[in-house]
Amino acid sequence: MPFQNSISDKNHFNLVDFAGIGFGPTNISVAIAMEELRPELSASFFEAQPSFGWHKGLLLGGATMQVSFLKDLVSFRNPRSRFSFTSFLHEKGRLADFANLKTFFPSRIEFHQYLEWCAQAFASQVNYGERVEEISLIEPQGSSAPGFRLQVAGADGQRRIFARNVIFAGGLCPQVPETLRGKSGVFHTSELLPNMQRLRPGSRVAVVGAGQSATEAANYIYDNVPGSIVHAIVPRFGHSPADDSPFVNQVFDPEHVESFFNAPASIREKILSVHASTNYAAVDLADIEALYQRWYMDRLTGEGRLHLHRMSRLIDATHIGSTVVATVNHELTQTTSQLELDAVICATGYRPRDVRDLMDERTREALRTNNDGSLDVDRLYRVGFDLPHAPALFVPDMCEKTHGLSATLISNMAVRAGEIVQSLPHHHNTKLPLSEVA
Ligand SMILES: Cc1cc2nc3c(=O)[nH]c(=O)nc-3n(C[C@H](O)[C@H](O)[C@H](O)COP(=O)(O)OP(=O)(O)OC[C@H]3O[C@@H](n4cnc5c(N)ncnc54)[C@H](O)[C@@H]3O)c2cc1C
């Protein structure tokens, strides 16, 4: 039975037990956990995109997941859930066909369908095309409970929502180096598919970066833009494989979140740095080998379509006429060269969106922070406030330093969602201060 949604009439008094900002995998897993564990709570989710979409700009044919389908949005918490990936395949009539693929790693296109299938079950609780622009703390008065006021903007204008608890799951924000930001002909891999029609046959393209997206983009453009010339500009000697060996992969297991959280900061930093190659600037070996195959065939045929610039950085790009002139710094030879291009694609990573960018001044001031300025979060991904009675604000995407490498990934979402939902207080009959919500 879907949980109750108290925001049915947008012009009405809008108060929910729980508001979710963003409706990507994190908050979908939370919505499922609420339905399964706390159906008595009312909830609403706000998603800036007009409809469900999971990194759609990189939904490339042939790209596969970097996580086992067993680590779907529910199975590690509740393997009997109707929202498992297996249940999805069964409903779509593909269970046997998928089994014959003999893989743990579905295509991203299929996983996107799975996520969308889960999201659809909560359509009445999700407000698509609505961006949360501001979060303000409501402090308790007398016997009233604390909460949050959200300023939400959508096609129909602005409205205010009141929530006793908030989960911020704004996900990742694409990063483009400052020197290339806003330059004509330069875009981030997160916008690769919408920009493909700009790449005419014979286009000259630089792909900047050495991670998973860079490798996928280089392979994809080489195969899908006839006669294209691809310059892979990599800051290291060559693309390095992601470490997904079994003992190391245990770093993503739910049971290790606890020990990671309780370890001294220096040990946490050590784990993040020693095992960064599980996730950062790390590529599926099969994708590296596929790129190498193309590179080798290119040498063999002398076509000159795939160029690897090792230990190199693209430091500037200027649009001259219809050409992008890129300046590349080569560390090995200590030289600089210029490339004439039609497009520069930055596979230069992401950073987690920061909830503080949405807070009003008073709310930011009340935050508890650490010496390094980071948010003080507890084991349940909850931000600390310097107040005797604070409402719960969860920021799971922002917890890599405290909870480990799984914080920005899918691996631990099922268990994490259960922990968050179970921790929600049983106070849904208490009132917010009238002066605030009137
Ligand atoms: C191309 C790509 C492939 C990936 N593949 C994998 C993988 O195979 N395995 C894995 O474990 N991880 C993978 N990741 C990591 C990725 O972060 C997670 O898969 C997952 O997307 C995190 O889910 P999320 O819901 O926290 O964030 P997101 O999926 O980023 O969703 C956040 C949502 O919040 C919305 N939003 C942001 N701000 C606001 C606001 N103010 N108001 C309203 N809505 C807002 C955004 O529109 C977005 O839809 C991949 C990442 C990328 C970029």
The ligand as an SDF file (V2000), in Angstrom:
LIG
                    3D

 53 58  0  0  0  0  0  0  0  0999 V2000
   27.2730    8.3510  -15.6290 C   0  0  0  0  0  0  0  0  0  0  0  0
   27.2150    7.8290  -14.2340 C   0  0  0  0  0  0  0  0  0  0  0  0
   27.1470    6.4700  -14.0340 C   0  0  0  0  0  0  0  0  0  0  0  0
   27.1030    5.9680  -12.7470 C   0  0  0  0  0  0  0  0  0  0  0  0
   27.0740    4.6220  -12.5930 N   0  0  0  0  0  0  0  0  0  0  0  0
   27.0710    4.1200  -11.3540 C   0  0  0  0  0  0  0  0  0  0  0  0
   27.0830    2.7060  -11.1530 C   0  0  0  0  0  0  0  0  0  0  0  0
   27.1230    1.9330  -12.1110 O   0  0  0  0  0  0  0  0  0  0  0  0
   27.0640    2.2290   -9.8850 N   0  0  0  0  0  0  0  0  0  0  0  0
   27.0350    3.0810   -8.8140 C   0  0  0  0  0  0  0  0  0  0  0  0
   26.9970    2.6030   -7.6790 O   0  0  0  0  0  0  0  0  0  0  0  0
   27.0460    4.4140   -8.9680 N   0  0  0  0  0  0  0  0  0  0  0  0
   27.0780    4.9490  -10.2050 C   0  0  0  0  0  0  0  0  0  0  0  0
   27.1180    6.3140  -10.3640 N   0  0  0  0  0  0  0  0  0  0  0  0
   27.1440    7.1920   -9.1620 C   0  0  0  0  0  0  0  0  0  0  0  0
   25.8080    7.9310   -8.9130 C   0  0  0  0  0  0  0  0  0  0  0  0
   26.0510    8.9900   -8.0690 O   0  0  0  0  0  0  0  0  0  0  0  0
   24.7550    7.0710   -8.2740 C   0  0  0  0  0  0  0  0  0  0  0  0
   24.5250    6.0420   -9.1880 O   0  0  0  0  0  0  0  0  0  0  0  0
   23.3810    7.7250   -8.0350 C   0  0  0  0  0  0  0  0  0  0  0  0
   23.0010    8.5030   -9.1350 O   0  0  0  0  0  0  0  0  0  0  0  0
   23.2620    8.5550   -6.7800 C   0  0  0  0  0  0  0  0  0  0  0  0
   21.8850    8.7640   -6.5850 O   0  0  0  0  0  0  0  0  0  0  0  0
   21.2780   10.0720   -5.9480 P   0  0  0  0  0  0  0  0  0  0  0  0
   19.8120    9.9090   -5.9570 O   0  0  0  0  0  0  0  0  0  0  0  0
   21.9230   10.3190   -4.6470 O   0  0  0  0  0  0  0  0  0  0  0  0
   21.7320   11.2370   -6.9110 O   0  0  0  0  0  0  0  0  0  0  0  0
   21.3190   11.5330   -8.4290 P   0  0  0  0  0  0  0  0  0  0  0  0
   21.0980   10.3010   -9.1790 O   0  0  0  0  0  0  0  0  0  0  0  0
   22.3460   12.4890   -8.9330 O   0  0  0  0  0  0  0  0  0  0  0  0
   19.9230   12.2880   -8.2920 O   0  0  0  0  0  0  0  0  0  0  0  0
   19.8160   13.5480   -7.6730 C   0  0  0  0  0  0  0  0  0  0  0  0
   18.5640   14.2100   -8.2010 C   0  0  0  0  0  0  0  0  0  0  0  0
   18.3060   15.3830   -7.4390 O   0  0  0  0  0  0  0  0  0  0  0  0
   17.8000   16.3810   -8.3140 C   0  0  0  0  0  0  0  0  0  0  0  0
   18.0460   17.6790   -7.6650 N   0  0  0  0  0  0  0  0  0  0  0  0
   19.2470   18.2420   -7.3700 C   0  0  0  0  0  0  0  0  0  0  0  0
   19.0630   19.4180   -6.7210 N   0  0  0  0  0  0  0  0  0  0  0  0
   17.7260   19.5920   -6.5820 C   0  0  0  0  0  0  0  0  0  0  0  0
   16.9130   20.6030   -5.9920 C   0  0  0  0  0  0  0  0  0  0  0  0
   17.4570   21.6820   -5.3860 N   0  0  0  0  0  0  0  0  0  0  0  0
   15.5580   20.4760   -6.0350 N   0  0  0  0  0  0  0  0  0  0  0  0
   14.9990   19.3900   -6.6390 C   0  0  0  0  0  0  0  0  0  0  0  0
   15.7220   18.4000   -7.2300 N   0  0  0  0  0  0  0  0  0  0  0  0
   17.0760   18.4950   -7.1870 C   0  0  0  0  0  0  0  0  0  0  0  0
   18.5420   16.1670   -9.6150 C   0  0  0  0  0  0  0  0  0  0  0  0
   17.8050   16.6640  -10.7130 O   0  0  0  0  0  0  0  0  0  0  0  0
   18.6720   14.6470   -9.6550 C   0  0  0  0  0  0  0  0  0  0  0  0
   17.6500   14.0240  -10.3960 O   0  0  0  0  0  0  0  0  0  0  0  0
   27.1540    6.8390  -11.6450 C   0  0  0  0  0  0  0  0  0  0  0  0
   27.2340    8.2080  -11.8480 C   0  0  0  0  0  0  0  0  0  0  0  0
   27.2800    8.6990  -13.1350 C   0  0  0  0  0  0  0  0  0  0  0  0
   27.3990   10.1730  -13.3210 C   0  0  0  0  0  0  0  0  0  0  0  0
  1  2  1  0
  2  3  1  0
  2 52  2  0
  3  4  2  0
  4  5  1  0
  4 50  1  0
  5  6  2  0
  6  7  1  0
  6 13  1  0
  7  8  2  0
  7  9  1  0
  9 10  1  0
 10 11  2  0
 10 12  1  0
 12 13  2  0
 13 14  1  0
 14 15  1  0
 14 50  1  0
 15 16  1  0
 16 17  1  0
 16 18  1  0
 18 19  1  0
 18 20  1  0
 20 21  1  0
 20 22  1  0
 22 23  1  0
 23 24  1  0
 24 25  2  0
 24 26  1  0
 24 27  1  0
 27 28  1  0
 28 29  2  0
 28 30  1  0
 28 31  1  0
 31 32  1  0
 32 33  1  0
 33 34  1  0
 33 48  1  0
 34 35  1  0
 35 36  1  0
 35 46  1  0
 36 37  1  0
 36 45  1  0
 37 38  2  0
 38 39  1  0
 39 40  1  0
 39 45  2  0
 40 41  1  0
 40 42  2  0
 42 43  1  0
 43 44  2  0
 44 45  1  0
 46 47  1  0
 46 48  1  0
 48 49  1  0
 50 51  2  0
 51 52  1  0
 52 53  1  0
M  END
$$$$
